[in-house]
Every structure is written in structure tokens, then in C-alpha cells.
């Protein structure tokens, strides 16, 4: 794949993810009351409008400056690596683009509101009590894609080493 096509795909993931995240947040904030919950799929999924003053899933609430600094450094670092130095397979690049997109989506909220708007209330399991948003999902799924890409690379390298060793014998 050409560098231009790759760049278009990665920028589309980042911009599209931010756009989808911000659109869902604006719709929820404009159409729902804070704390309101609407059943989407009973006992599985609710739409619940909350303000999250912490990190993902509400951890470490009221430490906004910590998340601003860490998020900014991480987004800049991943962005520089992704768009400047990453020569790896496309799967790794897609995962990193998702992480940047989610990080920027939540950064917008923290800058403009001082909190993050969350609304996805997955309530299927009794132990799951976190409400999250599209940006959080992008970061988590992106991290999973990065791990998958790295595992696939390890498997590929292991097979290549084994093949090399078999050829030497």
C-alpha cells in the first residue's frame, strides 16, 4: 500500500473517531438530562448520561491536570511515532490511530468542559459498573489491536527463526 493511501486511512481513522465521539457526546448532552438513563437493550445496554471527572471508567476522579499532562504527552508521542517513524504493519498503525483518536476525543471534553461526557452503560454483567464513551472504546480496542499486531509479529518472527534453523540443519 502506498504511503499516501496509508496516510489517508490513518487520518480518516483519527478524524472519523473524534467526529463520532464528539457527535455522540453532543447528542447525549443535548437530548438527555444529566443522570438520565434510557434502556436500549434491557439488562444488557443502557444509555446513561454522566460527567466523568476522572480517567477511563471514572478512576482517580478530580485529577484533571494529571490526565491532561499524561494524555498530551501520550498523544503527541504516539502521533509522532505513528505519522513519522512507524514502519510496521498496517494493523499496528490502525491500533495506534484508534488510540490517538480516542485520546483526542476525551481531551476535547477535558479542555472545554473540565470533565468527559460518558454514556455507554453496558449492564449485562453485575460486576461491570462503568459507563464509558466512544473515545474510551477507541482507546481500549486500539490497545487490543496493538497487542494483537505485536503477538502476530512475535509469531511470524518465531516461525522465521525456526525455518532458518531448519534450513541450517
Steps between C-alpha positions, in 0.01 A plus 500: 500500500633844412600749767230739379222238533628396840504862617144555374379189684673595826383863491147377420507273806617783724262765364208258462543367853515850648197603297292200605601545863420871509172452311376238746601720793323805356184299431491351849572834670241676285221243521536352848507631855811436707453165678218392269510140383319346202478124450624402154516122550347411840753350743777539240546859385379837624572852388586686822621861493771577756796731545827320567758710684757219505680274256348210312208349692513781758829401662683770700224757478582870537861472380437677170850647469658153527294372207562812297878466535512122454253507211681781324840331528358163392303641205796703375740206544274247329413750227866577425583130491193411291532773239878540501681181581271195503606259227304209647206316355170675439327322790731669752447837332121461515516418872719803570269725294203379707685579823588852376140554389354397834758700693422813301124447533521496879757781499249729329253438782758561772615825340154644432293358789743388770348151486427226247147418385429128536188315392552134409372298794570132434304328776498133398738391777431597863872567565520750210396840631692739277349740253720600208493674161614444141845650575555254786395214271742621231789507747419153639435335164803679354716363782363153427584540131855609590543194723364275224740654247794446735401139572466432127845650445647278773338193342632599157854558633492168688394313185772675296766409756381141510505481119852648495619248758337213308675611180840505677468138606 
